[in-house]
Amino acid sequence: MKSSARIRALFALVVIALSVYIAATVPVRLGLDLRGGTQIVLETRSTETLEADGEATDRTLEVLRGRIDALGVAEPSIVRSGDNRIIVELPGVQDPRQAAEVLGRTAQLTVHPVIGPGGDPKSAEKLPKGERVLADEAGERLHLAPAALTGQDVKDAEATFDQQSGAGWMVTVDFADDKGWSKLTGEAACNPAGDPKRRVAIVLDDKIISSPQVDPSVACGAGITGGSTQITGSFTSDDSKELALLISGGALPVPVETVEQRTVGPTLGAEAIEASAWAALVGTALTGLFIIVVYRLMGLLAIVALACYGVISYAALAGLGATLTLPGLAGFVLAIGMAVDANVLVFERAREEYSKRNRPSSRSALTAGFKGAFSAIADSNITTLIAAGLLFLLASGPVKGFGVTLAIGVLASMISALVITRVLAEFAVARRWVHRRPKITGLASIGRVREYLTRRDPQLMRRPRRWLLVSLLVLVVTGAGIVVRGLNFGVEFTGGRLIEYSTTETVDPDRARAALADAGFPQAVVQSSGDNGLTVRTEELSNAEAVEVAEVVEEVGGGAEKVRDELIGPSLGDELRRNALIALGLALGAQLVYLAFRFRWMFGTAAVSTLAHDVVILTGIFAWLGKPIDGIFLAALLTVVGYSVNDSVVVFDRVRELWQKDPKAPLAQSTNTAVLQTVPRTVNTGIGVIFILAALALLGGDSLTDFALALLIGMLVGTYSSVLTASPLAIELDAYSGRRGGGSRRRGGRGRSGPARGKSGGEGSERAKAESRGH
């Protein structure tokens, strides 16, 4: 064994051993959409005196952390996102009302001297700065002086029950500034009993919650020492505890607004995990069986490498502390199919090398196969990583998790195919019993697809404009759906509220819609999902209004359980929609730059134009079908962008290789040969991915059906367009640049290289035939 082979074997052993250890000892952190709970995204708002910058948001986060700890939620998570957003995750919390109210209230606690009665409400509009008129607990209006103390002066607050006096529940407030409290109460004590000026008003969120009179025993100017007071009233146990929590938590430095709120029931998460696990099991089994049938021993070793790939991916997720979300779980399943591609590329190149050698050897063919496939594997995976990186940088929530999972899957697949598969395959072909039986390796046969193409030798690039016309026709028909039907944007992009219920009885959507209209929600859009599923989509609702909607659904459905609840503010919806367009534009631009750098400009332009073509077709089909355009669709769309460019890269990589061997060959001839040589890889990889996506669509549950459908459509469109759109477009662009530049040495679409395209086209055609048959 050579030193390089030893290094690969040692590296593979270390990676597998480390991955097994991490997978066995470090659990993967599940997102709330898989384990159930509530996620709330808060956005800080600037005031006249304070800007909601990163520092103010950090102070707000610490106040909120204290409130969350007091809620008693197990394993909560609170992190800052950007300069003015805070993401709060509360596992197990299915009713977000209390949490949202406690977190979102600013709790601006102030203590005021009372100047006198409130008087005429109109006069309150002309008060000096800091003064205000508010109603007390009994509804009496009081004129308040500017605040003498604020929530920052509060040391602690505790809810207690006074059994001796029979006052019931009350809140005891301790002020850190004893002198301030003593001065305030001492000045109030200088007024006679019964005078409003003898009272002290405690205001919370512009509402007087307590305005006690200073006890007659307190002397003028002496004040109450000890810095403590009791807030009494008609408090219940929950009311007093919540008030104590708000006061002791302190006032938020700046106001906050809930811009996003998601609640997922634990049953939905459990079903998603089980469905995705079954999809992974069935899809991987079918893919593995197919690969073994096609590539025999090499296919079996590839399946072993794929199992190692799964362990590596899982360990990477756990080791990095990444959160596995529902789209991320789907991305993990999908990446299994994508990992097959690198193995297929290597095996097909090894088959070519084996078939054209005078004294074929499985070992030398395999080595040449890895060497020849490396550039295509690297380029195609880098383009996918570009899409995954943009998802991570520009997306949010579950879609961001999908980008992380996809990137980990791509990197793990490269390690699996280029290192682990190679170590196993080289070890196997070096065995004497394998050397004596070359057909068992699966490399000694060119395969039925390549045999058919070699025998027929189709000239697909003879008339490239015909393929472009077909692509244009499909583009127009599908793209018309965007204009005619419009796009059904989800609440993530429009703002609003989406609540999904599981009802006891099957509910007619029209009946539920009428009941909601009678209850005051005439704009509610009601759709059935599954057997007993009901989805209600409305404009932005408060949590109290959401309770009313739930009561209506329970009545018409004979009982209902909320399985999903999403609230997206309009400002966040606009931002997500804008970021989606930016992500798509940057994905196309970044891939154009990369492909232009790695290949020629016409290849990069053709590949990116084809990507835009695929995006419009997929979006148009979803428009015709009325499917939602949401974050899950965005994840699928950018995955299609990465997957579609893979096929184009593989073809163009082969064109580049053929040009290096025969620099004078016309582009149409080289492209036709490249397409024929790469079709077996495209077919075998496509079948493997179809198994995965079909299992995901059929077994992945309702939440993953649209995701799998988008990927399946995108894969089929991308496979077609990379061969019959990107390649003809590259030929036409090369011919156009040749005409502009006074002639092109390699143009093959027309002119002097035209006769070389036909079967009786002379020397050029015979060269194309020989190359096709030789490979």
N, C-alpha and C positions, 0 to 999 in steps of 0.2 A: 504494500500500500504506500503510495506516494505521500510526501509530507503534507501537501495541500489536502489530500483526502483524509489524512489523520486529523488535521485541524478542523475540517468540516464535521467529521464524526464526533470529535470532542466537543465542538460547539453545539451540535445537535443534542448530545447527551446532557450537557449542562443546562441548555434551555428547557428540555423536557423535564429533567429532574427538578429544576427550580419552579417550573410551572405546576407540576404535580404537587409540590410542597405548598405553594401559595394557594392553589385551588382547594387543598384539603384543610388549610388552616385559616384562611381569610375569607369571610363571606362577602358576597357581592351585595352592595347597597341597592335595594330596590326602590324605584321611584314610587310616588304616591299613587300613580295610576295602576300599579301592580299590587301594592300592599294595602291600599285604601287610606283615605285621609283627606285633608284639606290643604290646599296651597293658596296663599294670599299674597299678591304683589301690591305693595304700597308705594306711593310716589309722594315725596315731600314737596311742599309748595312754599314758595317764597312769600314773605310778608313785607309790609312797608318798612320794617326796621331790620329784618334779617333775611339774608339770601340762603336759599336751600342748596348750599354747596355740599361737597363731600364731608367737610367737618361737621356741619349741622346734621347731615344724614347719619354720621357715625354716632353723634350724641343721641339722636332719636332712636337709633338701633339699640343702644344700651338701655334706654328707658323701656323700650318694647321688650327687651330680653327679660327684664325684671317682671313685667306683666305676664309674659308667657310662662316663666317659672312658677308664678303664683297660680296659673291655671291648672297646673298639675298634669300637663301632657307629657307622655313618655317619649323620649328621644326627639324633642323638637329641633328644628333647624332654622336659624335666622342668619341670613347673609346679605351683604350689600351688593347691589348690581348697578354698576355705573356710579354716577355722582349723586343721583337722587332717587334710587329705587331700592327697596328692601323686600327680599323674598322670604316669606315665612312658610315653613312646612310643619303641619301638625298631624302626625300619623294617628289614625284611629278616630279623629274628629269628623263625624258625619254631619253634624248640624253646625254650620259655620256662623250662625247668627251671633251667638254669644262671643265667639272669638273675634269676629269682625268688628263688633261693637266695642269690645274692650280695647282692641288694637287701634282702631281707627279714631277713637275719641281723643281729642287733643288734651283734655283734662287740664284746661287753663285755670288753675286754682288761684284765686286772689282774695284778700281780706281787706274790707273797706270801712272807714268811719262813715257814719250816717249823718248827712247834713240836715235832713229833715224830710217831711212828706214829699212825695213825688210831684204832686200838683197836676197841672194841665199837661196832657200828653204832648201837645204841640210845642210847649216850652222846652221839652226834652231835646228838640232838634237844634237848639241854640246854646247848648251847654258848653262850658269851657273844656279844654282838652283834658281827658282823663276822667271827667265826671260822667255819670250815667244814671238813668232812672230805670229801676227794675222792680218787678213785683216780688213780694216776699212769699213765704209758704202759704199765707192766708189770702193772697191776692192783693194785699195792700201795696201801693206803689211807694217806693222809697228813693230819695235822692241821695246818691252815694258820692263820696269824695273819691279822688284818685286812690289807687291801691296802696296800702301801707305795707302789706306783706304779700308774697307770691308763693307759688308751689315750690320754688327753689328753697324757701325757708322752712319747708316741712321736713321734720326729722323722721317721723313715723306716723302711721295711722293704723288703728286696729278696731275690728268689729267686736263689740262685747254685748252681753245681755245683762241688763240691770234688773236683778230679781228683787232687790230690797225696796227700791222706790216704785217698782212696777212700770217703769218707763219703757220697758221692752228693749228691743235692739237699738243700739246707738253706735256711733263711731267716735273714738277718742283720738284726737289729733294732737301730736306733740310737735311744737315748733323749735327749730334749732336756735333761733334768735330769741332768747328769753327777754332781753331788754326791749326789743321791738314789740313783742306781744304785751309786755307790761306797760309800755308807754301808750299803746293804742287803747287798752282797756282803762288806764288811768285817766286819759282825756275824756273818754266816754262817761266815766263815773262822776264827772263834774256837773253833769246834767241831772235834773230831777227825775225821779221814778215816773215812768209812763211817757216821758218825752222820747220821741224817736231817736234823738241825738244820743241817748244813753245805750243805744243798740250798736252791735258790731255785725256787719253783713259778711258772710262767707259765700263767695260766688264760685261756682264751677260751671265752666262752659257757658258764660253769660246767663246763668240762672242762679238765683239766691237759693241755696240749699239749707241755710240756717242763718237766722238773724237774732241771736239771743240778746237780752238785755243784761248789762253788767249787774251782778248781784248787789243789792243795797249795802251789803257789808263791806264792799270795796270802797276805800276812801278816795276822794278826788286827788289825782296826781300820783296815787300809790300804785294802782293797777293790780292785775292778777299776776302773781309770781309763779314760777314753775314752768311757764310757756306751754300750758296744756289747756285744751278745751274739749267739750263734748258736743257733738252734733246729734241732736235728737229729732225724732219725727216718727211718722208712721212707717217705719222700716220693717221689712221682712228680713229673714236671715240672709237670703241671697242678695237683697238690695244693699244691706249694710256691708256685706263682704265685698261686693263689687265696688262700692263707693270707697271703702278702705283701700282696695287694690289700686284704684285710680289715683287716689291722693298720695298713697305711699310710693307709688311708682313715679310720681313726679309729673310735672307738665312736660309735654313734648316741646322741644325747642322750636319746631315749626309744625304747622298743620300737615296732615297726611291724607291722601285720598286713595281708596281702593280702586286700582285700575284693572286688576285681574283676580279672579277667584275660581278655583277649581276644586270640586269635591268628587271623589270616586269611592263607590262602595267596595268593601272588601271582596264581595262575591264576584264582581266584574274583574277585579285584578286576578283573583284565583283562576277564574275561567280563562282569562287571557294567557296566563302562564301555562295552564294545562293544554290549551289549544295550540299554542306555539310549540310546546314540547312535542306534541303529537305530530305537528306539521314538520318539525325538524327530524323526528324519528322516521316518519314515513318517507319524506322527501329525500333524506340522506340515504335511506335503504334503497330506494328506487334508483337514485343517482349512482350509488355504489355498485348495484347490480349491473347497470348499464355500462359503467366504466370497466368492470371486470369482463363482461362479455366482449367488449370492443378491444381492450388492451391486455387481457389475460393476466399474466403474472405481474406486468407493470401496473395494470389496473388495480390488482389486489394490494400492491405496495402503496399505490396512490391513496387507497382508502385508509390504510394504516396511517399514512402521513396526514390525511384529512382528520382522523381522530386526534392526532397530536395537535393539529391546527385548532381543533375545538378546545382542547385543554389550554393551549397557549392563549387563545383569545379570552377565555374565561378568567385565567390567571391575570392577564393584563388588566381586565376590567376591575378585578378585585384589588390588585396591587396599586393601581393608580387611584383607587377610591372613587372611580366613576360611578354614576348612578345609572342603573339599567332601567330604562323606561319602556313603555309599550312599543313605540316605534323603534327603539333601540333593540328590543327583543326581536322584532321583525327583521331589522338590519342584520342581526347576528345570524338568523336563519338564512337570510338571503346571501350573506357572505360565504356560506358553505358552498352554494352553487357557483359563486364567483371564484372561489378557491380552486374549483375544478379546472378553470380556464388555463391557468399556468401549467398544470400537469399535462393537459391536452396539447398545448403549444409545444412542449418539450417532446412528447411522444410522437407527434406528427412530424416534427423536424427529424427525429431519430429514424422514423420510417423512411423518410425521403433519403437520408444519408445511407441507410442500409440498402435501399433499392438501386442506387446508382454506383455502388462500389463493385469492383471486379471480384474482390475476395472479401465479401461482407463479414463483419464481426459485430455482434450485438454490443460489445463493450465500446468499440471505437465509434459506432453509430450513436450510442447513447451520449458519449462525451461530446460529439459534434452537435447532437440535438440540444443539449444544454447550452452550448456556446452560441449556436445560431438563434435560439429562442430568447436569449437574455435581453437583448435590446428591446424586442417587442413587449416582453413582460414588464420591463422597467418603465417604458414609455406609457403603456396602457394603465399601469397601476398609479403612476404619478398623476395622470390626468384625473383618475378617480379620487386621489388624495386631495387634489385641488378643490373638487366639489365638496368633499367631506370637510375640508378646512374652512370653506366659506360658510357651510352650514353651522359650524361651531362658532365662527366669529360673528355672524349676522343673525342667526336664528335665536330663539329663546325656548325655554321649557323643554318639552319632550323632543322637539325637532333637534335641538342642540345635542341631546343625548344620542339621537340617531347618528349625527355626524361623528361623535366620538366613537361609537360602536363600529361604524363603517370604516373609519380610519384604522382602528385596531384590527379589524378583520382583514383589510387589505395588506397591512404590514405582516400580520401573522400568516397570510396565505403565501406571501413571498418567501418567508422563512420555511414554510411547509414544503413548497414546491422546489425551491432552489437549493435548499440545504438537506432537509430530512428525506424528501423523496430521492434526491441524488445519492445520499449515503446508502439508503436501502437498496436502490436500483443497482448501483455500482457493486455493492456487496453481492447481490444476487447473480448478476451476469458474470461475475468472476468465478462462480462455482462451476466445476467441471461438468456436472450433470446438466446444468443449464446451457453451457456452451455446446454440448452435444445435441441439444434439442432447441434450436433457435426459435422455432415456431411457438414454443411455450411462452416466450417473452412478450409476444404480441407485436414485436418490431419487425419481424421477417415478412410481414404481409403489408401491402400498401393500403388495404381496406377497400370495401366495396364502393364507397363514394369516390375515392381517388381513381379506382379502376374504371368506373363508369365515365368519369370526366376525361381520363386519358384516352379511352376508346372513342368518345364522341368529339372531343376537342371543340367545344362550342366557342364561337367568337362573340362573346358578350359585348365587347367594346367596339364592334364594327360600326355601329351607329349610336354613339353616345347620346345624341340629342333626343332620340326616341325615349330613352329611359328618363331623361330630364323632363320630357313632356308628360310622361306618366306620373312622375313625382309631383309636378306642378298641378296636375288635375286632382290628385289625392289631396294635396295641400289646400286647394281652393274649396273642395267639397267639405272637408273636415273643418277648415278655418271658418267657413260660413256659419258654423254652429255658434261661434263666438259672437257673430253679428246678429244672427237670427234669434237664437235662444238666449244669449247673454250668459254670463258666468254666475253660477250659484255660489257666491262667496260665503264661507262659513263665518261664524261669529268672531273667529280670530282676526278676520280681516275687516269686518264691518262693525264690530262692537255689538253688544247685546248679551242675551242670556240664553243658554241652551241647557235644558234639563231633560234627562232620560230616565224613564220609569219602567219598572217591571210590574205589570199589573196582574192581579189574581185572575181576572177574566179577560178574554180577548175584547178589545175596544175598537169600535169603528171610529176612525180619525174624524169623520164629519160630525159624529155625535159629540166627541170630546171638544172639537172646535166650537160647536154651538154652545156647549156648557161653559166654556171659558169666555166666550163673548158675552153671555148673560152675566158672568161674574165680573165683567169690567175689563176683559182683555180681548177686545175684538181683533187686534192685530196679530194675535198668536198664530203661528204656523205649526200645525200638528201633523206628524207623520208616524206611521207604524214602522217598527223595526223588529224583525223576528216574529215569533209566535205571539208573545204577550208583551212586546216592547212598545213603548210610546215615547216619542220625542217631541218636546214642546220648545219652540224657538220664538223668542219675543225680543222686543227692544229692551234696553237696560232696566232691570227690575231691582228693587230693594229686596233685602232678605225677608222682610215682612210680606211683601207682595208675592215672593216665591212660595211662602207658606200657604197663601190663599190659592195659588195655582195647584199646589200639592193636594190641598183639600178637595178641589174640584176633581182632580184625576183619581183620587182615592174613591170618590163617590161614584164616578162613572165606571171605574174599573173594579169595583167590589173589593178595594184594597190595593195599595200600591207601595212599592219600595223604590226609593231614589237610588239609582246606580251611578249616575253621573250628573254633575252640575258645573257648568262653566259660565263665568261672568267676565266679559271683556269690555273695558271702558272704550269709548269712541276714540280717544286720543291714542290708546295703545293699538287699536285696530288699524288706524291710519298708519301708525309707525310700522306695524308688522307687514302691512301691504306694501309700504314703501321699501322696507328691507328685503322683502321677497323679490321685488323687481331689481333692486341693487345686487342681491346675491346672484340672480340669474344673469344679469348683465356682466358682472365681474367674472362669473364662471366662464362665460363664453369668451370674454376678453382675455382672461388669464390663459385659457387653453389655446387661443389663437396665438398668443405670444410664444407659448411653449412649443407648439407644433411648428410655428414658423422658424423657431430657433433650431429645433431638432431636424426638421425636414426643409422643404422649399416653401416659399410663400404661397404658391398655388395649392399645395397640399394643406397647409394650415387654414387658408381661406375656404377651401372645399370642405374640410372637416367641420369647421365652425358653422358654415352656412348650412351644412347638413344637420348639425345639432339644433339650429334655430328651426329648421324644417321639422325635426322630430318633436320639438317642444310645441309648436303650433298644432301639429296633428294630434298629439296626446291631449292637449288642452281643448281642442275642438271636439274630439270624441267625448270627453267628459261633459262639454257643454251640451252636445246633442243628447246625451244620456241623462242630463240634469243632475249629475253627481256633484257633491260639494267640493269647492276649491278651498281647502283649508291647509293647516300646517302639515298634516299627514300627506296631502297631495304634493305639497312643496318638497317634502323629503323624497317622495317617489320621483318627482320631476327631476330634481338635481341628481338623483341616483341614475336615472335614465341618461342624463347628460354625460355622466361619467362612464356608464356602461356602453352607450352608443359610440362614444369616441374610441373605446377600446378596439372595436372591430375595424374602424377606419385606420387606426394606428397600426394594427397588424397587417393590413393590406399595404399601406404606404411603406411600412418597414420592409416588406418583401420587394416592393418596387425599387426602393433605394438599394437593396442588395443586388437585384438584377441589373440595375444601372452600373453598379461597380464592376460587374462581370462583363457587361457589354455596353459601354458608354454611348455607342452610336445607335442603339436600338430605339425605334420610335416609342413615344410614351404610351400610345394605345396598345401596342404589342406587349410592352413590359407590364402594363396594368392588367391586361387580359390574362397573361401568364400568372401574375401575382394573385389575381382573384381565384383562378382555378387551383392554384397551389394551397391557398388558405381556406377554401370552402370546406374541406373535411374538418378542419379545426372549428370553423364556425358552426357546422351542423352538430358536431359532437358536444361542443360547449353549450349550444342552444338547447339541445335536448336535456342536458343535465340541469340547466337553470329552469327549464319548463317544469321538470319534476318538482323542484323546490317550490316554485311559485304556484303550481297547481295545488300542491299540498297545503300551501299557506292560504290560498283562496277557499279551498273546500273545507279545511279543518281549522283554520285560524280564527274562526268566529266572526261575528258581524263587525267588530271593531277593526279587523284586519282585511276584510274582503275588498274594500275600495283600494286599499294600499296595494294588495297583491294584483288587483285588476290593472291598476295604473302601471305597475312594473311589467306585467305580462304584455300589455299593449305596447309599452315603450320598448321592450326587448325585441318584439317582433318587428316593429317599425324600424328600430335601430339596426337590426340585422339586415333588413332589406336596403335601407338607405345607405349604409356604409359601403355596400357593394355596388348598388345600382343608382345611387345618387352622388355620393362623394367621389367615386372613381370617375364617372363620366364628367362631372363638373371640373375635376382637376384636369382632365384632358382638354376640355373646352377653354379653360383659363390659360393653359399652356399654349394652345393654338392661338388664342387672342393675343397673348403677350408676344408670340412669335410674329404675328402680323404687324403688331405695333412696332416691334423691334427690327423688322426687315427680314424675318425668317427665323424659324426655330429648328434647331438640329434634331429635337426629339419629338416634335409634334406628330401625332399619328392619326388624328381625326380626319384629315383630308390632305390634299396636295400630293407631294411626291412619295409619301409613305402610305398612301391609300391602298395600292395594290398589295402591299404586304399583309393586309388584314385578312384577305380571303384565303380559302383552302388551296386555291390555285394561284396564289399570289407570289410565287417565286421563292427566292432565297429567304426573305424575311419570314414568310409563312412557314417554310420548312424548319427554320430556327425555332419559331414559336412551338411547333409541334414537337420537336425534339426535346425542348426544355420541359414541356408539359408532360410528355411521356417519361422522361428521365426522372421526374420528381414524383 
